[in-house]
Amino acid sequence: MDKYTPTEASHLSTFAADAEALISATADIAGDKVCEARKRLAAALEHGKHLLVRAEERAIEGAKLTDQVVRQNPYQAIAIAAGVGAIIGYLASRRGCSKSD
């Protein structure tokens, strides 16, 4: 699963704003290479925005599905969470013991 934090969202927003500013700043520069680069950057920016929206939608759908499953099976969810926690605790304690030896 992808990890997405508010800091990353801020960086992506800044990147998008910088890319749009670059496109605007180079609007009056006439040149085939600059024009082609502007087109590619604009297309990449739109594609990135589309991917971000899709990722957000998938994350929301996943959260809703997880909420529904946990509400339908609360005891099983608690048992699974406890089991995973116990396994992680066991592995962490074993790792800590082997470093001190």
C-alpha distances in whole Angstrom, upper triangle without the diagonal:
4,6,9,13,16,18,15,17,20,20,19,22,24,23,24,27,28,28,29,32,32,33,36,37,38,39,43,42,44,43,41,38,37,37,35,33,33,32,29,28,28,26,23,23,23,21,18,19,19,15,14,16,14,11,13,14,11,10,13,14,11,12,16,15,14,17,19,18,19,22,23,23,23,25,22,19,21,22,19,18,21,21,17,19,22,20,19,22,24,22,22,26,26,25,27,30,30,30,33,35
4,6,10,13,14,12,13,16,16,15,18,20,19,20,23,24,24,26,29,29,29,32,34,34,36,39,39,40,39,38,35,34,34,32,30,29,29,26,24,25,24,20,20,21,18,15,16,16,13,12,14,13,9,11,13,11,9,13,14,12,14,17,17,16,19,21,21,21,24,26,26,26,27,25,22,24,25,22,20,24,24,20,21,24,23,21,24,26,24,24,27,28,26,28,31,31,31,34,36
4,7,10,11,9,11,14,14,14,17,19,18,20,22,23,24,26,28,28,29,32,33,34,36,39,39,41,40,39,36,35,35,33,30,30,30,27,25,26,25,22,21,22,20,17,17,18,15,13,15,15,11,12,14,13,10,14,16,14,14,17,18,17,19,22,22,21,24,26,26,26,27,26,22,24,25,22,20,23,23,20,20,24,22,20,23,25,23,22,26,27,25,26,30,30,29,32,35
4,7,8,6,7,11,11,11,13,15,16,17,19,21,21,23,25,26,27,29,30,32,33,37,37,39,38,37,35,33,33,32,29,28,28,26,23,23,23,20,18,19,18,15,15,16,13,10,13,13,10,10,13,12,10,13,15,14,14,17,19,18,19,22,23,23,25,27,27,27,29,28,24,26,27,25,22,25,26,23,23,26,26,23,25,28,26,25,29,30,28,29,33,33,32,35,37
4,5,5,6,9,10,11,12,14,15,17,18,20,21,23,24,26,27,29,30,32,33,37,37,39,39,38,36,34,34,33,30,29,29,27,24,25,25,22,20,21,20,17,16,18,16,13,15,16,13,12,15,15,12,14,17,16,15,19,21,19,20,24,24,24,26,29,29,28,30,29,25,26,28,26,23,26,27,24,23,27,27,24,26,29,27,25,29,31,29,29,33,33,32,34,37
4,5,5,6,9,10,10,12,14,15,16,18,20,21,22,24,26,27,28,30,32,35,35,38,38,38,35,33,33,33,30,28,29,27,24,24,25,22,19,20,20,17,16,18,17,13,15,17,14,12,16,17,14,15,19,18,17,20,22,21,22,25,26,26,27,30,31,30,32,31,28,28,31,29,26,29,30,27,26,30,30,27,29,32,30,29,32,34,32,32,36,36,35,37,40
4,5,5,6,9,10,11,12,14,15,16,18,20,21,22,24,26,27,29,30,34,34,36,36,36,34,31,32,31,28,27,28,26,23,23,24,21,19,21,21,17,17,19,18,14,17,19,16,15,19,19,17,19,22,21,20,23,26,24,25,29,30,29,31,34,34,33,35,34,30,31,33,31,28,31,32,28,28,31,31,28,29,32,31,29,32,34,31,31,35,36,34,36,39
4,5,5,6,8,10,10,12,14,15,16,18,20,21,22,24,25,27,29,32,32,34,34,34,31,29,29,28,25,24,25,23,20,21,21,18,16,18,17,14,14,16,14,11,14,16,13,13,17,17,15,17,21,20,20,23,25,24,25,28,29,29,31,33,34,33,35,34,30,31,33,31,28,31,32,28,28,31,31,28,30,33,30,29,32,34,31,32,36,36,34,37,40
4,5,5,6,9,10,10,12,14,15,16,18,20,21,22,24,26,27,30,31,33,33,33,31,28,28,28,25,23,24,22,19,19,20,17,14,16,16,12,11,14,13,9,12,14,12,11,15,16,14,16,19,19,19,21,24,23,24,27,28,28,30,33,33,32,35,34,30,32,34,31,29,32,33,30,30,33,33,30,32,35,33,32,35,37,34,35,39,39,37,40,43
4,5,5,6,9,10,11,12,14,15,16,18,20,21,22,24,26,29,30,32,33,33,30,28,28,28,25,23,24,23,19,19,21,18,15,17,18,14,13,17,16,13,15,18,16,15,18,20,18,19,22,23,22,25,27,27,27,30,32,31,33,36,36,35,38,37,33,34,37,34,32,35,36,33,32,36,35,32,34,37,35,33,37,38,36,36,40,40,38,41,44
4,5,5,6,9,10,10,12,14,15,16,18,20,21,22,24,27,28,30,30,30,28,25,26,25,22,21,22,21,17,18,19,16,14,16,17,13,13,17,15,13,16,18,16,16,20,21,19,21,24,24,24,27,29,28,29,32,33,33,35,38,38,37,40,39,35,36,38,35,33,36,37,33,33,36,35,32,34,37,35,33,37,38,35,36,40,40,38,40,43
4,5,5,6,9,10,10,12,14,15,16,18,20,21,23,26,26,29,28,28,26,23,24,23,20,19,19,18,14,15,16,13,10,13,13,9,9,13,12,9,12,15,13,13,17,18,17,19,22,22,22,25,27,27,28,31,32,32,34,37,37,37,39,38,35,36,38,35,33,36,37,33,34,37,36,33,35,38,36,35,38,39,37,38,41,41,39,42,45
4,5,5,6,9,10,11,12,14,15,16,18,20,21,25,25,28,28,28,26,23,24,23,20,19,20,19,15,15,16,14,11,13,14,11,10,13,13,11,13,16,15,14,18,19,19,20,23,24,23,26,28,28,29,32,33,33,35,38,38,38,41,40,36,38,40,37,35,38,39,36,36,39,39,36,38,41,39,37,41,42,40,40,44,44,42,45,48
4,5,5,6,9,10,10,12,14,15,16,18,20,23,24,26,27,27,25,22,23,23,20,18,20,19,15,15,17,15,12,15,16,13,13,16,16,14,16,19,18,18,21,23,22,23,26,27,27,29,32,32,32,35,37,37,38,41,42,41,44,43,39,40,42,40,37,40,41,38,38,41,40,37,39,42,40,38,42,43,40,41,45,44,42,45,48
4,5,5,6,9,10,10,12,14,15,16,18,22,22,24,24,24,22,19,20,20,16,15,17,15,12,12,14,12,9,12,14,11,11,15,15,13,16,18,18,18,21,22,22,24,26,27,27,30,32,32,33,36,37,37,39,41,42,42,44,43,40,41,43,40,38,41,42,38,38,41,40,37,40,42,40,38,42,43,40,41,45,44,42,45,48
4,5,5,6,9,10,11,12,14,15,17,20,21,23,23,23,21,18,18,18,15,13,15,14,10,10,12,10,7,9,11,9,9,12,13,12,14,17,16,17,19,21,21,23,25,26,27,29,31,31,33,35,36,37,39,41,42,42,44,43,40,41,44,41,39,42,43,39,39,43,42,39,41,44,42,41,44,45,43,44,47,47,45,48,51
4,5,5,6,9,10,11,12,14,15,19,20,22,23,24,22,19,19,19,17,14,16,16,12,12,14,13,10,12,15,13,12,15,17,15,16,20,20,19,22,24,24,25,28,29,29,31,33,34,35,37,39,39,41,43,44,44,47,46,42,44,46,43,41,44,45,42,42,45,44,42,44,47,44,43,46,48,45,46,49,49,47,50,53
4,5,5,6,9,10,10,12,14,17,17,20,21,22,20,16,17,18,15,13,15,15,11,12,15,13,11,14,16,14,14,18,18,17,19,22,22,22,25,27,26,28,31,31,32,34,36,36,37,40,41,42,43,46,47,46,49,48,44,46,48,45,43,46,47,43,43,46,45,42,45,47,45,43,47,48,45,46,49,49,47,49,52
4,5,5,6,9,10,11,12,16,16,18,18,19,17,14,14,14,11,9,11,11,7,8,11,10,8,11,13,12,12,15,16,16,18,21,21,21,24,26,26,27,30,31,32,34,36,36,37,40,41,42,43,46,47,47,49,48,44,46,48,45,43,46,47,43,44,47,46,43,45,48,45,44,48,49,46,47,50,50,48,51,53
4,5,5,6,9,10,11,14,15,18,18,19,18,14,14,15,13,10,11,12,9,8,11,11,8,10,13,13,12,15,17,16,18,21,22,22,24,26,27,28,30,31,32,34,36,37,38,40,42,42,44,46,47,47,50,49,45,47,49,47,45,48,49,45,46,49,48,45,48,50,48,47,50,51,49,49,53,53,51,54,56
4,5,5,6,9,10,13,14,17,18,19,18,14,15,16,14,11,14,15,11,11,15,14,12,14,17,16,16,19,21,20,21,24,25,25,27,29,30,31,33,34,35,37,39,40,41,43,45,45,47,49,50,50,53,52,48,50,52,49,47,50,51,47,48,51,50,47,49,52,50,48,52,53,50,51,54,54,52,54,57
4,5,5,6,9,11,11,14,15,16,14,11,12,13,11,8,12,12,9,10,14,13,12,14,17,16,17,20,21,21,23,25,26,26,29,31,31,32,35,36,36,38,40,41,42,45,46,47,48,51,52,51,54,53,49,51,53,50,48,51,52,48,48,52,51,48,50,52,50,48,52,53,50,51,54,54,51,54,57
4,6,5,6,10,10,13,13,14,13,10,9,11,9,6,9,10,8,7,11,12,10,13,15,15,16,18,20,20,22,24,25,26,28,30,31,32,34,35,36,38,40,41,42,44,46,47,48,50,52,52,55,53,50,52,54,51,49,52,53,49,50,53,52,49,51,54,51,50,54,55,52,53,56,56,54,57,59
4,6,5,8,10,13,15,16,16,12,12,14,13,9,12,14,11,10,14,15,13,15,18,18,18,21,23,22,24,26,27,28,30,32,33,34,36,37,38,40,42,43,44,46,48,49,50,52,53,53,56,55,52,53,56,53,51,54,55,51,52,55,54,51,54,56,54,52,56,57,54,55,59,58,56,59,62
4,6,7,8,12,14,16,15,11,12,15,13,10,13,15,13,13,17,17,16,18,21,21,21,24,25,25,26,29,30,30,33,35,35,36,39,40,41,42,44,45,46,48,50,51,52,55,56,56,58,57,54,55,58,55,53,56,56,53,53,56,55,52,55,57,55,53,57,58,55,55,59,58,56,59,62
4,6,5,8,10,12,11,8,8,11,10,8,11,13,12,12,15,16,16,18,20,21,21,24,25,26,27,30,31,31,33,35,36,37,40,41,42,44,45,46,48,50,51,52,54,56,57,57,60,58,55,57,59,56,54,57,57,54,54,58,56,53,56,58,56,54,58,59,55,56,60,59,57,60,62
4,6,8,10,12,13,9,8,12,11,8,11,14,13,12,15,17,16,17,20,21,21,24,26,26,27,30,31,32,33,36,36,38,40,41,42,44,46,47,48,50,52,53,54,56,57,58,60,59,56,58,60,57,55,58,59,55,56,59,58,55,58,60,58,56,60,61,58,59,62,62,60,63,65
4,6,9,12,13,10,10,13,14,11,14,17,16,16,19,21,20,21,24,25,25,27,30,30,31,33,35,35,37,39,40,41,43,45,46,47,49,51,52,54,55,56,58,60,61,61,64,63,59,61,63,60,59,62,62,59,59,63,61,59,61,63,61,60,63,64,61,62,65,65,62,65,68
4,6,10,10,7,8,12,12,10,13,16,15,16,19,20,20,22,24,25,26,28,30,30,32,34,35,36,38,40,41,42,44,45,47,48,50,51,52,54,56,57,58,60,62,62,65,63,60,62,64,60,59,62,62,59,59,62,61,58,61,63,60,59,62,63,60,61,64,63,61,64,67
4,7,9,7,7,10,12,11,13,16,16,17,19,21,21,23,25,26,27,29,31,32,33,35,36,38,39,41,42,44,45,47,48,50,51,53,54,56,57,59,60,62,63,63,66,65,61,63,65,62,61,64,64,60,61,64,63,60,63,65,62,61,64,65,62,63,66,65,63,66,69
4,6,5,6,8,10,10,12,14,15,16,18,20,21,22,24,25,27,29,30,31,33,35,36,37,39,40,42,44,45,46,48,50,51,52,54,55,57,58,60,61,63,63,66,64,61,63,64,61,60,63,63,59,60,63,61,59,61,63,60,59,63,63,60,62,65,64,62,65,67
4,6,5,6,9,10,11,12,14,15,16,18,20,21,22,24,26,27,28,30,32,33,34,36,38,39,40,42,44,45,47,48,49,51,53,54,55,57,58,60,61,62,64,62,59,62,63,60,58,62,61,58,59,62,60,57,60,62,59,58,62,62,59,61,64,63,61,64,66
4,5,5,6,9,10,11,12,14,15,16,18,20,21,22,24,26,27,28,30,31,32,34,36,37,38,41,42,43,45,46,48,49,51,52,53,55,57,58,59,60,62,60,57,59,60,57,56,59,59,55,56,59,57,54,57,59,56,55,59,59,56,57,61,59,57,60,62
4,5,5,6,9,10,10,12,14,15,16,18,20,21,22,24,25,27,29,30,31,33,35,36,37,39,40,42,43,45,46,47,49,51,52,53,55,57,58,58,61,59,56,58,59,56,55,58,58,54,55,58,56,53,56,58,55,54,58,58,55,56,60,58,57,60,62
4,5,5,6,9,10,11,12,14,15,17,18,20,21,23,24,26,27,29,30,32,33,35,36,38,39,41,42,44,45,46,48,50,51,52,54,56,57,57,60,58,55,57,59,56,55,58,58,54,55,58,57,54,57,59,56,55,59,59,56,58,61,60,58,61,64
4,5,5,6,9,10,11,12,14,15,16,18,20,21,22,24,26,27,28,30,32,33,34,36,38,39,41,42,43,45,47,48,49,51,53,54,55,56,58,56,53,56,57,54,53,56,56,52,53,56,54,52,55,57,54,53,57,57,54,56,59,58,56,59,62
4,5,5,6,8,10,10,12,14,15,16,18,20,21,22,24,26,27,28,30,31,32,35,36,37,39,41,42,43,45,46,47,49,51,52,53,54,56,54,51,53,55,51,50,53,53,49,50,54,52,49,52,54,51,50,54,54,51,53,56,55,53,56,58
4,5,5,6,9,10,10,12,14,15,16,18,20,21,23,24,25,27,29,30,31,33,35,36,37,39,41,42,43,45,46,48,49,51,52,53,55,54,50,53,54,51,50,53,53,49,50,54,52,49,52,54,51,51,54,55,52,53,57,56,54,57,59
4,5,5,6,9,10,11,12,14,15,17,18,20,21,23,24,26,27,29,30,32,33,35,36,38,39,41,42,44,45,47,48,50,51,52,54,52,49,52,53,50,49,52,52,49,50,53,52,49,52,54,51,51,55,55,52,54,57,56,55,58,60
4,5,5,6,8,10,10,12,14,15,16,18,20,21,22,24,26,27,28,30,31,33,34,36,37,38,40,42,43,44,46,48,49,50,52,50,47,49,51,48,46,50,50,46,47,50,48,46,49,51,48,48,51,52,49,51,54,53,51,55,57
4,5,5,6,9,10,10,12,14,15,16,18,20,21,22,24,26,27,29,30,31,33,35,36,37,39,41,42,43,45,46,47,48,51,49,45,48,49,46,45,48,48,44,45,49,47,44,47,49,47,46,49,50,47,49,52,51,50,53,55
4,5,5,6,9,10,11,12,14,15,17,19,20,21,23,24,26,27,29,30,32,33,35,36,38,39,41,42,44,45,47,47,50,48,45,47,49,46,45,48,48,45,46,49,48,45,48,50,48,47,51,52,49,50,54,53,52,55,57
4,5,5,6,9,10,11,12,14,16,17,18,20,21,23,24,26,27,29,30,32,33,34,36,38,39,41,42,44,45,46,48,46,44,46,48,44,43,47,47,43,45,48,46,44,47,49,47,46,50,51,48,50,53,52,51,54,56
4,5,5,6,9,10,10,12,14,15,16,18,20,21,22,24,26,27,28,30,31,32,34,36,37,38,40,42,43,43,46,44,41,43,45,42,41,44,44,40,42,45,43,41,44,46,43,43,46,47,44,46,49,48,47,50,53
4,5,5,6,9,10,11,12,14,15,17,19,20,21,23,24,26,27,29,30,31,33,35,36,37,39,41,42,42,45,43,40,42,44,41,40,43,43,40,41,44,43,40,43,46,43,42,46,47,44,46,49,49,47,50,53
4,5,5,6,9,10,11,12,14,15,17,18,20,21,23,24,26,27,29,30,32,33,35,36,38,39,41,41,44,43,40,42,44,41,40,43,43,40,41,45,43,41,44,46,44,44,47,48,46,47,51,50,49,52,55
4,5,5,6,9,10,11,12,14,15,16,18,20,21,22,24,26,27,28,30,32,33,34,36,37,39,40,42,40,37,40,42,38,37,41,41,38,39,42,41,39,42,44,42,41,45,46,43,45,49,48,47,50,52
4,5,5,6,9,10,10,12,14,15,16,18,20,21,22,24,26,27,28,30,31,33,34,36,37,38,40,39,35,38,39,36,35,38,39,35,36,40,38,36,39,41,39,38,42,43,40,42,46,45,44,47,49
4,5,5,6,9,10,11,12,14,15,17,18,20,21,23,24,26,27,29,30,32,33,35,36,37,40,38,35,37,39,36,35,38,39,36,37,40,39,37,40,42,40,39,43,44,42,43,47,47,45,49,51
4,5,5,6,9,10,11,12,14,16,17,18,20,21,23,24,26,27,29,30,32,33,35,35,38,37,34,36,38,35,34,38,38,35,37,40,39,37,40,42,40,40,44,44,42,44,48,47,46,50,52
4,5,5,6,9,10,10,12,14,15,16,18,20,21,22,24,26,27,28,30,31,33,33,36,34,31,34,35,32,31,35,35,32,33,37,35,33,36,39,37,36,40,41,39,41,44,44,43,46,48
4,5,5,6,9,10,11,12,14,15,16,18,20,21,23,24,26,27,29,30,31,32,35,33,30,32,34,31,30,33,34,31,32,35,34,32,35,37,35,35,39,40,38,39,43,42,42,45,47
4,5,5,6,9,10,11,12,14,15,17,18,20,21,23,24,26,27,29,30,31,34,33,29,32,34,31,30,34,34,32,33,36,35,33,36,39,37,37,40,42,40,41,45,45,44,47,50
4,5,5,6,9,10,11,12,14,15,16,18,20,21,22,24,26,27,28,29,32,31,28,30,32,29,29,32,33,30,31,35,34,32,35,37,36,36,39,40,39,41,44,44,43,46,49
4,5,5,6,9,10,10,12,14,15,16,18,20,21,22,24,26,27,27,30,28,25,28,30,27,26,29,30,27,28,31,30,29,32,34,32,32,36,37,35,37,40,40,40,43,45
4,5,5,6,9,10,11,12,14,15,16,18,20,21,22,24,26,26,29,28,25,27,29,26,25,29,30,27,28,31,31,29,32,34,33,33,36,38,36,37,41,41,40,43,46
4,5,5,6,9,10,11,12,14,15,17,18,20,21,23,24,25,28,27,24,27,29,26,25,29,30,27,29,32,32,30,33,36,35,34,38,39,38,40,43,43,43,46,48
4,5,5,6,9,10,10,12,14,15,16,18,20,21,22,23,26,24,22,25,26,24,23,27,27,25,26,30,29,28,31,33,32,32,35,36,35,37,40,40,40,43,45
4,5,5,6,9,10,10,12,14,15,16,18,20,21,21,24,23,20,22,24,21,20,24,25,22,23,27,26,25,28,30,29,29,33,34,33,34,38,38,38,40,43
4,5,5,6,9,10,11,12,14,15,16,18,20,20,24,23,19,22,24,22,21,25,26,24,25,28,28,27,30,32,31,31,35,36,35,37,40,41,40,43,46
4,5,5,6,9,10,11,12,14,15,17,18,19,23,21,19,22,24,21,21,25,26,24,25,29,28,27,30,33,32,32,35,37,36,38,41,41,42,44,46
4,5,5,6,8,10,11,12,14,15,16,17,20,18,16,19,21,18,18,21,22,20,22,25,24,24,27,29,28,29,32,33,32,34,37,38,38,41,43
4,5,5,6,9,10,10,12,14,15,15,19,18,14,17,19,17,16,20,21,19,20,24,24,23,26,28,28,28,31,33,32,33,37,37,38,40,42
4,5,5,6,9,10,11,12,14,15,18,18,15,18,20,19,18,22,23,22,23,26,27,26,28,31,31,31,34,36,35,37,40,41,41,43,46
4,5,5,6,9,10,11,12,14,17,15,13,17,19,17,17,20,21,20,22,25,25,25,27,30,29,30,33,34,34,36,39,40,40,43,45
4,5,5,6,8,10,10,11,14,13,10,13,15,13,13,17,18,16,18,21,21,21,24,26,26,27,29,31,31,33,35,36,37,39,41
4,6,5,6,9,10,10,13,13,10,13,16,15,14,17,19,18,19,22,23,23,25,28,28,28,31,33,33,34,37,38,39,41,43
4,6,5,6,9,10,13,13,11,14,17,16,16,19,21,20,22,24,25,25,28,30,30,31,33,35,36,37,39,41,42,44,46
4,5,5,6,8,11,10,8,12,14,12,13,17,17,17,19,22,22,23,25,27,28,29,31,33,33,35,37,38,39,41,43
4,5,5,5,8,8,6,9,11,11,11,14,15,15,17,19,20,21,23,25,26,27,29,31,31,33,35,36,37,39,41
4,6,6,9,10,9,11,14,14,14,17,18,19,20,22,24,24,26,28,29,30,32,34,35,36,38,40,41,42,45
4,6,9,9,9,12,14,14,15,18,19,20,21,23,25,25,27,29,30,31,33,35,36,37,39,41,42,44,46
4,6,5,6,9,10,11,12,14,15,17,18,20,21,23,24,26,27,28,30,32,33,34,36,38,39,41,43
4,6,5,6,9,10,11,12,14,15,16,18,20,21,22,24,26,27,28,30,31,33,34,36,38,39,41
4,5,5,6,9,10,11,12,14,15,16,18,20,21,22,24,25,27,28,30,31,33,35,36,38,39
4,5,5,6,9,10,10,12,14,15,16,18,20,21,22,24,25,27,28,30,31,33,35,36,38
4,5,5,6,9,10,11,12,14,15,16,18,20,21,22,24,26,27,28,30,32,33,35,37
4,5,5,6,9,10,10,12,14,15,16,18,20,21,22,24,26,27,28,30,32,33,35
4,5,5,6,9,10,10,12,14,15,16,18,20,21,22,24,25,27,29,30,32,33
4,5,5,6,8,10,11,12,14,15,17,18,20,21,22,24,26,27,29,31,32
4,5,5,6,9,10,11,12,14,15,16,18,20,21,22,24,26,27,29,31
4,6,5,6,9,10,10,12,14,15,16,18,20,21,22,24,26,27,29
4,5,5,6,9,10,10,12,14,15,17,18,20,21,23,25,26,28
4,5,5,6,8,10,11,12,14,15,16,18,20,21,23,25,26
4,5,5,6,8,10,10,12,14,15,16,18,20,21,23,25
4,5,5,6,9,10,10,12,14,15,16,18,20,21,23
4,5,5,6,8,10,11,12,14,15,17,19,20,22
4,5,5,6,8,10,10,12,14,15,17,19,20
4,6,5,6,9,10,10,12,14,16,17,19
4,5,5,6,9,10,11,12,15,16,17
4,5,5,6,9,10,11,13,15,16
4,5,5,6,9,10,11,13,15
4,5,5,6,9,10,11,13
4,5,5,6,9,10,11
4,5,5,7,9,10
4,6,5,7,9
4,5,5,7
4,6,5
4,6
4
